[in-house]
Amino acid sequence: MSNIVKKIRRHPAPSESETQSLKHIGHPPHPTAFHSRNVRCPLLLLLALLLLFTLSSRSGELTVFVANNDTDAQNQPKAGQGPWLPLGNGPRGLKLNPTQSIWLACNNNLNDGEYKRWTLTLTSLGNPADVNDKNLVPTAQDGFDEKGAKCFEWHFSGFDQNLQVRKLYVCFKPQPVWERVKLQNNSPGPITFTVTAVNACLHFQTVANTVRVPTCFFGAVGPGVMLTNQLITEVMVFPQTVAIDPSSPPNFSAPYGTGNWTASTVYEDPDGNLAPLGGVAFTCDGPGLAPGQPCGLSLAMQGPADMQYKMYAYDSVLQEFQDFACDLRPSLTINNSNNSIGLHFNSVQGQTYAVQTSPDLNNWQARQSFPGTGDILTWQTPMQGPVGFFRVACQAAPIVTNLPAVIGLSAPIFSNVLTVTFSEPVDDLTAADPANYFIFGDSGTIPIQGVAPAGSRAVQLLLESPLLPFTNYFLGVTGITDPAGDVMAPTNFPFQAESLQTPCPGGTLLARQTYSECNSDGFWHVVEDDSYQCPPDGAVQSFRVADTQTTQPCSSSQTPPNPVGLLYCTDADVVPTCQAFTDIGPMNVCTCAGGSWSASSYEQYQCQDGTPYLRGPIQTAPMLPSTPCNQPPPSPIGQINCTHCQIVGFLGQVHVVPECWAGLWSDDTYNQYQCADGTTCLSGPVASVVLNPPTPCDQPPPSH
């Protein structure tokens, strides 16, 4: 293994020949930084490549625009407008005479949180060597945001003389609005070649033996951005140096409308080559991922997560595989000014990086350690001595077991507010950053206008448009930390907005009850049902007024989630932010104890900012009649409400219908009493009539 390091001279400045020798080690000149040769070193990383992708030449192609002078190349290409000229379908040969230059560009979608991988494939129409890195040289490569500012970039080139193909890879962070590259013919003769372009936007994270891709986009969207459409119906991932762990189930998430995705272990790539370390194929039975639709995946290995992968994505439109060579090892750039050195290198979340320096390549000293953030890391230091050498070592970060996680999602129909609940208190700054969330629906991405805290463990996302019924949504959360700085694992899961009920007008609230139930989507939901005495006959009816989807599957052997801390904050959650509060009244919280429902009485309060929370429990008792937890809990009427009532009068009888009693849906009669404090309570039931036809409580009640 060769170890290449950065060497920087102190003043006096190097001669022009010395400068050129430094700038041309393995890379074309960079306008602001010296580059050195990329080397492969998984543990002690000196200068390696950042997530480079090798893609097929046709699948999901981007529209390539061409300009032949620097003035024309200053502004973003516009579909159907000059001065950039688009290359269309069919033969796209370009001819460059000696010393002539040309600009190539593509449009894209701005995303501050993603890396953009842009690959240009140059295929020679003449001598195979015409397109090698000595003859056809990229002299500039730039990406720009919506304000025209340049995005940070790395570049690398690969050449296959047998195929007459040269691939130019450029990686940008953040993902730009548009990107361009300038090519110059340095050969003595003309060069004729074709150009195709593809892109992918994703980033990797490692946690112990697992690699995660929290968000991944294939292609881009927008007028004239893509030359061909694509639908990705299969994704294959092969680690290159560490075997997969078939005993750990891989995960894949994507919007509902893409189809059902299943995972399988494979030992052969799409080209028929054996993959002895194994891989995972994620395949869907539906239309697949269109450009701009997000997905996420993870898989485990039999050792620390690999830093090199081969990924394939099958485009069912062109019926071809795209292939990606993903190298997670960092690329180090250095610039020197004012007698100081600036080091810049990309990082992977889940890795730890250490900058080391040496005056002579023999004695190395650790200078600074950095946790991987998934972003660009920078270190600035004064020059020490006439010559300095620098290198970066990386290793897997220590495992943190108490990472924050998303545990609940409240999404009412027609609401512009979506509430996300975390497993522990989260950092104010990262939790309030809209860039750490994205929501994707059937009609595309829903912009997030702002984020408001709801206690220390929950936030409310303020959406530009309301959540609609019968619509499939996809939530992604990443980059959230707890107060200690531990970063949560990226979370992405599908959901639908839940339909809530409005209590009867003019009704009297009798009781409020919250509990967990298994929803048809396969996950536990924490719900609140409020009981009202409704006019004109005084019948008691129950209304579903709140519903929070949890991330706990119903098939889990764990106890159903406790509503306290999910649907409502606890008083401990709101201590830092709740300056003033209002007493809302009692809440009946049902939990599963010994396989049967128990009821705990809490008092509910509301902070001045609108955040509700519970304090208690005040009292806990088994619910009557004894009801197994796989059935809905009994009505809260008469459970605990009359326990603390100093009865001063009898008000008559009321009906509670439908109510689950003894395992069947019933019409139950309760006695209503007047309490000394002015409230009322119900006790009973004193009579119960099974609804016709007799229906078990694990089925919907019959109409009445």
C-alpha positions in Angstrom: 0.0 0.0 0.0 1.4 3.3 -1.0 1.2 6.3 1.4 1.0 9.6 -0.3 1.0 12.8 1.9 0.6 16.5 1.3 3.7 18.5 1.1 3.5 22.3 1.5 6.5 24.7 1.3 6.8 27.8 3.3 7.9 31.2 1.9 9.8 31.9 -0.2 7.2 30.8 -2.7 8.1 27.9 -4.9 9.1 28.5 -8.5 6.6 28.1 -11.3 8.0 24.7 -12.2 7.8 23.6 -8.5 4.2 24.8 -8.3 3.2 23.0 -11.4 4.7 19.7 -10.2 2.7 20.0 -7.0 -0.5 20.8 -8.8 -0.3 18.0 -11.3 0.2 15.0 -9.0 -2.7 12.8 -10.0 -5.1 15.7 -10.7 -5.5 18.6 -13.1 -4.9 22.0 -11.6 -7.3 23.3 -9.0 -7.8 27.0 -8.8 -7.4 27.3 -5.0 -5.9 24.1 -3.7 -3.0 21.7 -4.2 -4.1 18.1 -5.0 -2.2 14.9 -4.5 -2.7 11.4 -5.8 -5.7 9.5 -4.4 -4.7 6.3 -2.5 -6.7 3.5 -1.0 -6.2 3.1 2.7 -9.3 2.0 4.7 -8.0 2.7 8.2 -5.1 5.2 7.8 -6.5 7.4 5.1 -4.1 9.9 3.4 -5.8 11.1 0.3 -8.7 9.0 -1.1 -11.8 9.5 -3.2 -15.2 10.7 -2.2 -18.1 8.5 -3.3 -17.2 8.3 -6.9 -19.8 6.8 -9.3 -19.3 4.8 -12.5 -22.6 4.9 -14.4 -23.8 3.4 -17.6 -24.0 5.6 -20.6 -27.7 5.7 -21.4 -29.8 5.1 -18.3 -31.7 8.2 -17.1 -29.5 10.6 -19.0 -29.3 14.3 -18.2 -29.6 16.9 -20.9 -26.0 18.1 -21.7 -25.6 21.7 -22.8 -22.6 23.0 -24.7 -21.0 26.4 -25.0 -17.8 27.2 -26.8 -16.7 30.4 -25.0 -16.2 31.6 -21.5 -18.8 34.5 -21.8 -21.6 32.1 -22.9 -20.8 29.7 -20.0 -21.2 32.3 -17.2 -25.0 31.8 -16.7 -27.2 28.7 -16.0 -28.5 26.9 -19.1 -32.2 27.4 -19.8 -34.3 24.8 -21.7 -35.1 26.2 -25.2 -32.9 29.3 -24.7 -29.4 30.3 -25.8 -26.5 30.7 -25.6 -26.1 27.2 -24.3 -27.0 24.6 -27.0 -28.5 21.3 -25.8 -27.3 18.0 -27.1 -30.3 15.9 -28.1 -30.9 12.2 -28.7 -28.9 10.3 -31.3 -25.3 10.9 -32.4 -23.7 13.6 -30.3 -20.2 13.9 -31.6 -18.1 16.9 -30.7 -14.9 17.9 -32.3 -12.2 19.9 -30.5 -9.2 21.2 -32.5 -5.8 21.5 -30.8 -5.8 24.1 -27.9 -9.5 24.6 -28.3 -11.8 24.5 -25.2 -15.5 23.7 -24.7 -17.9 24.0 -21.8 -20.4 21.2 -20.9 -23.2 21.8 -18.3 -26.3 20.2 -16.8 -29.1 21.5 -14.7 -30.0 19.9 -11.3 -32.2 20.4 -8.1 -30.8 22.4 -5.2 -30.6 20.4 -2.0 -28.3 21.7 0.8 -28.2 18.3 2.6 -27.1 16.1 -0.2 -24.0 15.3 -2.2 -24.4 15.6 -6.0 -22.5 13.0 -8.0 -22.2 14.1 -11.6 -20.6 11.7 -14.2 -19.7 12.7 -17.7 -18.9 9.8 -20.1 -16.7 10.8 -23.0 -16.4 8.2 -25.8 -13.8 8.6 -28.5 -14.9 8.4 -32.1 -11.3 8.2 -33.3 -8.1 6.9 -31.7 -9.0 5.3 -28.3 -6.3 7.3 -26.5 -7.7 10.6 -27.7 -9.9 11.0 -24.6 -7.3 10.1 -22.0 -6.4 12.5 -19.2 -3.4 13.9 -21.0 -5.1 14.8 -24.2 -8.6 15.9 -23.1 -8.0 17.9 -19.8 -10.7 19.4 -17.6 -9.4 22.8 -16.7 -12.4 23.9 -14.5 -15.4 22.3 -12.9 -17.9 24.3 -11.0 -21.3 24.0 -9.3 -23.5 26.9 -8.4 -26.4 27.5 -5.9 -29.5 29.6 -6.6 -27.5 32.8 -5.7 -24.6 32.0 -8.0 -22.2 31.0 -5.2 -19.9 28.1 -6.0 -20.4 24.8 -4.2 -17.5 22.8 -2.9 -16.3 20.2 -5.4 -14.0 17.2 -5.9 -13.1 15.6 -9.2 -11.5 12.5 -10.5 -11.1 10.8 -13.9 -11.0 7.2 -15.1 -10.0 5.9 -18.6 -10.6 2.5 -20.3 -8.7 2.4 -23.5 -10.2 -0.9 -24.5 -13.7 0.7 -24.4 -12.4 4.0 -25.8 -14.3 5.6 -22.8 -13.2 8.3 -20.4 -15.4 9.0 -17.3 -15.1 12.3 -15.5 -16.6 12.3 -12.0 -17.4 15.4 -10.1 -18.9 15.6 -6.6 -20.5 18.7 -5.2 -21.6 19.7 -1.7 -24.1 21.1 -1.4 -26.0 19.7 -4.3 -26.0 22.6 -6.8 -28.7 24.1 -9.0 -26.4 23.6 -12.1 -22.9 22.5 -12.8 -20.4 22.8 -15.6 -17.0 21.6 -16.7 -14.4 23.0 -19.2 -12.5 20.6 -21.4 -9.4 21.6 -23.4 -7.6 19.6 -26.2 -3.9 19.4 -25.3 -3.1 17.0 -28.1 -1.5 17.9 -31.4 -4.5 16.8 -33.4 -8.3 17.1 -33.4 -10.4 15.0 -30.9 -13.9 13.8 -31.8 -16.0 12.3 -29.0 -19.6 11.8 -27.7 -20.9 13.0 -24.4 -23.5 11.5 -22.0 -24.3 12.6 -18.4 -26.0 10.9 -15.4 -26.3 11.8 -11.8 -27.2 10.5 -8.3 -27.8 12.4 -5.1 -27.1 10.5 -1.9 -24.9 10.2 1.2 -23.8 7.3 3.3 -23.6 6.8 7.1 -21.9 4.1 9.1 -22.9 2.7 12.5 -20.8 -0.2 13.8 -21.3 -3.0 11.2 -24.2 -1.2 9.4 -24.1 1.2 6.5 -27.1 3.4 5.9 -28.2 5.6 3.0 -30.9 7.7 4.7 -31.9 9.5 1.5 -31.2 8.6 -2.1 -32.4 10.2 -5.3 -31.8 8.9 -8.8 -32.0 11.5 -11.6 -33.4 15.0 -11.3 -36.7 16.9 -12.1 -37.5 20.1 -13.9 -38.2 21.3 -17.5 -35.5 20.0 -19.8 -33.3 18.6 -17.0 -33.4 15.0 -18.2 -33.1 13.8 -21.7 -34.8 10.5 -20.9 -37.2 9.5 -18.1 -36.4 6.6 -15.7 -38.1 4.3 -13.3 -35.8 2.5 -10.9 -37.4 -0.9 -9.9 -34.3 -2.6 -8.4 -31.3 -1.5 -6.4 -28.4 -3.8 -5.6 -25.6 -3.1 -3.2 -22.3 -5.1 -2.9 -19.7 -4.3 -0.2 -16.2 -4.7 -1.7 -14.0 -5.7 1.3 -16.4 -6.9 4.1 -18.9 -9.8 3.8 -22.6 -9.0 4.3 -24.4 -10.5 7.4 -27.3 -12.5 6.0 -28.7 -12.9 9.5 -29.4 -9.2 9.9 -32.5 -8.1 7.8 -31.7 -5.2 5.5 -34.1 -2.3 5.2 -35.5 -0.3 2.3 -38.0 2.6 2.4 -39.7 4.4 -0.4 -43.0 6.2 -1.1 -46.1 4.1 -1.2 -46.8 4.6 -4.9 -43.5 3.1 -6.0 -44.6 -0.5 -5.1 -43.8 -3.1 -2.5 -40.0 -3.5 -2.0 -38.5 -6.8 -0.9 -34.9 -7.7 0.0 -32.9 -10.8 -0.9 -29.3 -11.9 -0.6 -27.4 -12.3 -3.9 -23.9 -13.5 -4.8 -23.8 -12.4 -8.4 -23.9 -8.9 -10.0 -26.1 -8.0 -13.0 -23.1 -8.7 -15.3 -22.9 -12.3 -14.1 -19.7 -11.8 -12.1 -19.5 -13.7 -8.8 -19.6 -11.6 -5.6 -18.2 -13.9 -3.0 -18.8 -11.3 -0.2 -22.4 -11.2 -1.0 -24.8 -8.3 -1.7 -28.4 -7.3 -1.2 -31.0 -6.8 -4.0 -34.0 -4.6 -3.2 -36.8 -5.2 -5.8 -40.2 -3.7 -6.2 -43.4 -5.0 -7.8 -44.7 -1.6 -8.8 -43.7 1.3 -11.1 -40.6 2.1 -9.2 -38.8 5.3 -8.3 -39.2 8.2 -10.6 -36.7 11.1 -10.8 -36.9 13.1 -7.5 -38.6 10.4 -5.5 -36.6 9.6 -2.3 -35.6 6.2 -1.0 -33.5 4.9 1.9 -31.7 1.7 2.7 -29.4 0.0 5.1 -27.6 -3.4 5.4 -25.3 -5.1 7.9 -21.9 -6.7 7.5 -19.8 -9.3 9.4 -17.4 -6.7 10.6 -17.0 -2.9 10.8 -19.0 -1.3 7.9 -17.2 -1.3 4.6 -15.9 2.0 3.1 -16.3 0.7 -0.5 -19.4 -0.4 -2.4 -20.7 -1.3 -5.8 -24.3 -0.2 -6.4 -26.6 -1.0 -9.3 -30.0 0.6 -10.1 -32.2 -0.9 -12.8 -34.0 1.5 -15.0 -37.1 -0.2 -16.3 -37.7 2.5 -19.0 -34.5 1.9 -20.8 -34.2 -1.7 -19.4 -30.6 -1.1 -18.3 -28.7 -1.1 -15.0 -26.9 2.0 -13.8 -23.7 1.0 -12.0 -22.1 3.1 -9.2 -18.7 2.5 -7.6 -19.0 4.1 -4.2 -15.8 4.9 -2.3 -16.5 6.6 1.1 -12.9 7.4 1.8 -12.1 11.1 2.0 -10.5 13.4 -0.5 -8.1 15.9 1.1 -7.4 19.4 -0.4 -5.0 22.0 0.9 -4.7 25.7 0.3 -2.1 28.0 1.8 -2.3 31.8 2.4 -0.9 34.3 4.8 1.6 31.8 6.1 -1.2 29.4 7.2 -2.5 26.1 5.9 -6.2 25.2 5.4 -7.1 21.5 5.1 -10.5 20.5 3.7 -11.9 16.9 3.5 -15.2 15.3 3.3 -16.5 13.0 6.0 -18.9 10.2 6.7 -21.2 10.2 9.7 -20.2 7.3 11.9 -16.4 7.8 11.4 -13.8 9.7 13.4 -11.1 11.6 11.6 -7.7 12.7 12.9 -5.4 15.2 11.3 -1.7 14.4 11.7 1.4 16.4 10.8 5.1 15.6 10.2 8.2 17.6 9.4 10.0 14.6 7.7 7.5 11.8 6.9 8.9 9.8 9.8 7.6 11.4 13.0 3.8 12.0 13.0 1.9 14.0 15.6 -1.9 14.0 16.0 -3.1 17.6 15.9 -6.9 17.5 15.8 -9.7 15.0 15.9 -13.1 15.4 14.2 -16.3 13.4 14.4 -17.7 12.7 10.9 -20.7 14.8 10.1 -21.4 13.9 6.5 -20.2 17.4 5.6 -17.0 19.1 4.7 -14.5 19.3 7.6 -12.0 22.2 7.7 -8.9 22.7 9.8 -6.7 25.8 9.8 -3.2 25.9 11.2 -0.1 28.2 10.9 2.9 26.8 9.0 5.6 25.2 11.2 9.0 25.1 9.6 10.0 25.3 5.9 8.2 22.1 4.9 5.1 20.4 6.2 3.4 17.1 5.6 -0.2 16.3 6.4 -2.4 13.2 6.5 -5.8 12.2 7.8 -6.5 9.0 9.6 -10.1 7.6 10.0 -11.7 4.9 12.0 -15.2 3.8 13.0 -16.6 6.1 15.7 -17.4 4.6 19.1 -20.9 3.1 19.3 -23.4 5.3 21.1 -26.4 3.2 22.3 -28.7 5.9 23.4 -29.2 7.8 20.2 -32.3 9.9 19.8 -35.0 8.4 17.5 -38.3 9.3 16.0 -41.0 7.4 17.9 -44.3 9.1 16.9 -45.9 11.1 14.1 -49.2 13.0 14.4 -50.7 13.9 11.0 -54.4 15.0 11.0 -56.2 15.3 7.7 -56.4 18.9 6.3 -53.9 20.2 8.8 -50.8 22.2 7.9 -49.1 21.0 11.1 -47.3 17.6 11.4 -46.0 16.7 14.9 -42.8 14.6 15.2 -42.0 13.0 18.6 -38.5 11.8 19.6 -37.4 9.2 22.2 -35.4 11.7 24.3 -34.8 15.5 24.5 -33.2 16.9 21.4 -30.9 19.8 20.6 -32.9 23.0 19.9 -30.8 24.1 16.9 -30.8 20.8 15.0 -34.4 20.0 15.8 -35.5 23.4 14.6 -33.7 23.3 11.2 -36.2 22.6 8.4 -33.4 21.2 6.3 -33.3 18.2 8.6 -36.8 17.1 7.5 -38.4 16.3 4.2 -42.0 15.3 3.3 -42.8 13.7 0.0 -46.4 13.1 -1.2 -48.1 11.7 -4.3 -47.7 15.1 -6.0 -44.1 15.8 -5.0 -42.2 17.4 -2.2 -44.1 19.4 0.4 -42.1 22.5 1.5 -41.6 22.9 5.2 -42.0 26.6 6.1 -40.8 26.3 9.7 -40.3 24.2 12.7 -41.7 24.9 16.2 -40.8 23.1 19.4 -43.5 21.2 21.3 -41.6 20.5 24.5 -38.1 19.1 24.6 -38.9 15.9 22.8 -41.3 17.0 20.0 -41.5 19.5 17.1 -44.3 20.7 14.9 -43.5 21.0 11.2 -45.3 23.9 9.6 -46.2 22.8 6.0 -46.9 24.9 3.0 -49.9 22.8 2.0 -52.4 20.8 4.1 -52.2 17.0 4.4 -54.9 15.4 2.2 -57.0 12.2 2.7 -56.2 9.0 0.8 -52.7 10.3 0.0 -49.5 8.4 0.5 -46.8 10.5 2.3 -43.1 9.8 3.1 -41.3 11.5 6.0 -37.5 11.7 6.3 -35.7 12.9 9.4 -31.9 13.2 9.7 -29.2 15.2 11.4 -31.0 15.6 14.7 -28.8 15.4 17.8 -29.5 15.2 21.5 -28.0 17.8 23.9 -24.8 15.7 24.2 -24.2 15.9 20.5 -25.2 12.3 19.7 -26.6 12.2 16.2 -29.8 10.2 15.6 -29.9 7.4 13.0 -31.7 8.7 9.9 -35.4 7.8 9.9 -37.7 7.6 7.0 -41.1 5.9 6.9 -44.4 6.2 5.0 -47.6 7.5 6.5 -51.1 8.7 5.7 -53.0 11.5 7.3 -55.5 10.3 9.9 -59.2 11.3 10.0 -60.3 12.8 13.3 -63.8 13.4 14.5 -65.5 16.6 15.8 -67.5 16.2 19.0 -71.2 16.8 18.9 -72.1 20.6 19.0 -73.5 21.6 22.4 -72.4 18.3 24.0 -70.9 18.0 27.5 -67.5 16.5 27.9 -67.7 13.6 30.3 -64.3 11.8 30.0 -61.1 11.7 27.9 -59.3 8.5 27.4 -56.0 7.7 25.5 -54.6 4.3 24.7 -52.7 2.3 22.0 -54.4 0.3 19.3 -53.0 -1.7 16.3 -53.8 0.2 13.1 -54.4 -1.3 9.7 -51.0 0.1 8.5 -49.3 -2.5 10.8 -48.1 0.0 13.4 -49.3 0.8 16.9 -51.2 4.1 17.1 -51.7 6.1 20.2 -55.2 7.6 20.1 -57.5 9.7 22.3 -61.3 9.1 22.4 -63.4 11.7 24.2 -66.9 10.8 25.6 -69.6 13.5 25.3 -73.2 13.6 26.4 -74.9 14.8 23.3 -78.2 16.6 22.7 -81.1 16.2 22.3 -81.5 12.9 24.1 -78.4 13.0 26.3 -76.9 9.9 24.8 -73.1 9.4 25.4 -71.0 9.2 22.3 -67.3 8.7 21.8 -65.2 10.7 19.3 -61.7 10.1 18.0 -60.0 13.4 18.5 -56.3 12.5 18.3 -54.1 9.9 16.6 -50.4 9.5 16.7 -48.6 6.8 14.5 -45.7 5.2 16.3 -42.7 3.5 14.7 -43.4 0.2 16.7 -44.9 -2.6 14.5 -47.9 -4.4 15.9 -46.2 -7.7 15.5 -43.5 -6.6 17.9 -43.3 -8.7 21.1 -42.8 -5.5 23.1 -45.6 -4.0 25.3 -47.9 -1.6 23.4 -46.5 1.9 23.6 -47.5 4.1 26.6 -49.5 7.2 25.5 -47.7 9.3 28.1 -44.7 10.9 26.3 -46.1 10.0 22.8 -49.4 11.7 22.3 -48.7 14.1 25.1 -45.6 15.4 26.7 -44.8 14.9 30.4 -44.2 17.7 32.8 -40.5 17.0 32.7 -40.5 17.5 28.9 -41.9 21.0 29.1 -39.9 22.3 32.1 -37.5 24.4 30.0 -40.2 26.1 27.9 -43.5 26.1 29.8 -43.6 29.5 31.5 -47.4 29.5 32.2 -50.0 26.8 32.0 -53.8 26.2 32.2 -55.4 23.2 33.9 -57.4 21.4 31.2 -58.8 18.6 33.3 -58.5 14.8 34.0 -57.2 12.3 31.4 -57.7 8.5 31.6 -54.6 6.8 30.3 -55.0 3.1 29.5 -52.0 0.8 29.6 -51.5 -2.9 29.3 -50.6 -4.7 32.5 -50.5 -8.4 32.8 -52.3 -8.8 29.5 -55.3 -6.7 30.6 -56.1 -3.0 30.5 -55.5 -0.8 33.5 -56.5 2.9 33.8 -54.4 5.6 35.3 -55.7 9.0 36.1 -53.6 12.0 35.0 -54.2 15.7 35.0 -53.7 17.5 31.7 -52.3 21.0 31.4 -51.6 23.3 28.5 -48.6 25.6 28.3 -49.0 29.2 27.2 -47.5 28.3 23.8 -50.2 25.6 23.3 -48.1 22.6 24.2 -50.3 20.0 26.1 -48.7 17.8 28.8 -49.8 15.3 31.5 -48.9 15.1 35.2 -49.4 12.0 37.2 -50.4 9.3 37.5 -52.7 10.2 40.4 -54.3 6.8 40.7 -54.1 3.4 38.8 -56.6 0.6 38.8 -57.6 -2.4 36.7 -60.4 -1.5 34.2 -63.8 -3.1 34.5 -64.8 -5.4 33.1 -61.4 -7.1 32.8 -60.5 -6.8 29.1 -57.5 -8.3 27.3 -55.2 -5.9 25.6 -56.0 -7.3 22.1 -59.4 -5.7 22.4 -60.3 -2.0 22.8 -60.3 -0.9 26.4 -63.7 -0.4 28.2 -65.3 3.0 28.2 -63.7 5.5 30.7 -67.2 6.2 32.0 -67.4 5.0 35.6 -63.8 3.8 35.7 -62.1 6.4 37.9 -64.2 9.5 37.4 -66.5 8.9 40.4 -63.8 7.7 42.7 -63.0 11.2 44.0 -66.6 12.6 43.5 -68.4 13.7 46.7 -71.9 12.9 45.4 -74.6 15.4 46.3 -77.3 14.4 43.9 -78.6 11.8 41.4 -79.2 13.2 37.9 -80.6 10.2 36.1 -79.4 7.6 33.7 -77.5 7.9 30.4 -76.7 5.5 27.6 -73.2 4.8 26.4 -73.3 3.3 22.9 -71.4 1.6 21.4 -69.3 0.4 24.3 -67.1 -2.8 24.6 -68.4 -4.8 27.5 -67.5 -8.5 28.2 -65.9 -8.7 24.7 -69.0 -7.6 22.8 -70.3 -4.3 21.5 -73.1 -3.1 23.8 -75.6 -0.4 24.7 -74.8 0.3 28.4 -76.7 2.3 30.9 -75.0 4.4 33.6 -76.1 6.4 36.6 -75.1 10.0 36.5 -74.3 11.9 39.7 -73.7 15.5 40.7 -70.5 16.1 42.6 -70.0 18.7 45.3 -67.4 20.6 43.2 -70.0 21.2 40.4 -68.8 18.4 38.1 -70.7 15.3 37.2 -69.7 11.6 36.9 -71.1 8.4 35.7 -71.1 5.0 37.5 -71.9 1.7 36.2 -72.9 0.2 33.9 -76.1 -0.7 35.7 -77.5 -2.4 32.6 -76.0 -3.7 29.4 -77.7 -4.8 26.1 -75.7 -6.5 23.4 -76.1 -4.8 20.1 -77.6 -6.8 17.2 -76.0 -8.6 15.6 -73.6 -9.7 18.4 -70.2 -8.4 17.3 -66.8 -9.1 19.0 -64.9 -5.9 20.1 -62.0 -6.7 17.7 -64.4 -6.0 14.8 -66.1 -2.7 13.9 -69.3 -2.2 15.9 -72.7 -2.7 14.2 -74.7 0.4 13.2 -77.1 1.5 15.8 
